[in-house]
Amino acid sequence: MKIKSSYFLKYWAICSIVFSSCRQATSKAMIGTWEIAHLRITMPSFKNSDSTQKIEVYGKDWEAKMKAKNIQTTYSADGRYHSLHRNLQGKATYDPAGTWRIVQDTLIIQDTIPKRITYKFKFKIKKNQIEYWGVDDFDLDGQVDDQYYSQQVKL
């Protein structure tokens, strides 16, 4: 069966519009400030040792367990973001910033402050909640084997 090229082009154009609209809607849903409701990082071979280090904390326990205010990450419509870390007194202790974008089902975060680092997370958004997960080198031991999961809620 032969498919006429005009049908193929129309089909491709419709698919492109649908995917572009979905990506735009997802990008719009990201805009705003988010706070961690659940964080889990599992680091096998922690610092090149034979032990596994695991961090798991829920938003309600954040201050007691992390000895800091919950991290607030703001995604702007212009593709920039920053992730404010504060001590228990509310003073900023770390505020990485950079750019963000969505490519298909992946959230790509490019830190430019304090240094250039790229993170890629699979993600999904449901109303005022976002989940993302991925693998990276969070313990900085040279091994990209650390599992990351975060659930955040929009403020």
N, C-alpha and C positions, 0 to 999 in steps of 0.2 A: 504494500500500500504506500503510495506516494503522498507526502504531506506538502501542500503548496507552501511556498516560502512566505506568502502574505499571511497565512494562518499562523505559521510559526512566529512571525514577527509580532502579530497582534497578541498572541499568547505570551510571548516574552515581555512585551510592553506592559500587559496587565499584571503579570507576576512581579515585575520590577516596581510598579506603582504600589501594589499590595505590600511587598516587603519593605519598601521605603516608608510607607505610612506606618507600619508596625514599629519600625526602628525609631521613627520620629515620636510616636506615642510613648514608647519605652523611654526615650531620652527625656521627654517632658516629665514623665513620672519620676525620674531620678532627681530632678531639680528640687533643691531644698536642703534642709539640715536633718541628718540622721544620727541616731544614737544606738549603740550596741545593746541588743537584748540577749544575745548568746554568742559567745566566742569560744572556739575550740581549736587549739593548735597542738598537733602531735609531732614530736621531733625524734624520729628513730636515730640511732647513732649520734645522740646529742653531743655536740662539740667533738665529733669523731671518737666518741667513747662507745662502749658496748651497752650503754643504758639508753632508755627512752624517756624523754621529758614530755610531760603533757600539761598544758594549761587549759583549764576550762572554767568559765565564769559566766554567770547570768547577770543581766543588767541590775536586778534588785540587790545583788551581792557585790556589785562592782567596787564601791568605795572601800568596803571592809576587806575584800580580797586583794584588790590591786593597789590600795593605799593612794588612790588618785580619783579625781572626778571621771565620770564616764566620757569616753572620747566622742566628740561631735564632729562629724564630717559633713561639709557643705559642698554640694555640687551646684555649680552655676550654669545658667543657660548658655553662656559663652564658651563652655567647654573647660572651664577652670575649676579647681577644687582646692580645699585645704582641710586638714584634719587636726583640730585643736585638742591638745592634751593639756590638762591642768592638774595642779596639785590639789590637795584637799582644801586649801585656802582659796582656790579659784584662780591662782596665778598661772599663766601660760608657761609650760615647761618645754613644749615641743610643738611645732606647728608646720609639719611638712605640707608643701603645696605643689601644684603642678597642673596637669591637664588630664582630662578623662574623655573617653569616647566608647561607643558601643559598636562592635563588629559582630554581627549575627547574634550568637548567644554568649558572647564574651565581653566583659567589662575590662577595658584596658586603662590602667592608671599609670601615668608617667610622672613620677616625682621629679621636680626640677629644683626644689629647695628642700633639704639642704644639699642633696646631691642627686644626680640623675640615676634613677632606678625605675624599671618598668615592671609592673605587676599585671598578670592576666588571670582573671577569675571567670569561671562559668557563673551565671547568675540567673535569678528569676525574681520578678516583682509581682506582688499581689497586694493591691490597694496600697496601704501605708506601711508595707513590710517588704524588705528585700533580703534575699539570701544569696550569698556567694561563697564559692569554694574553689580551691586550687592547690597546687603543689609548688613550693618555692624553697629557698634556703633561708629560713627565718633565724636559725641559730648561727648563721655565717660560718659554717664549717666546710664550705666548698661543695657540699652535697645537696642537690636539688631533690630532697626527699621528705620535706616537712609538709604535712597535711594541714590545710587551713580551712576553717568553716566559720562563717559569721552570719548572724541574723541581726538585722537592724530595723528599727522602727523610725518612722518620720515624726519629727517634732512639730 
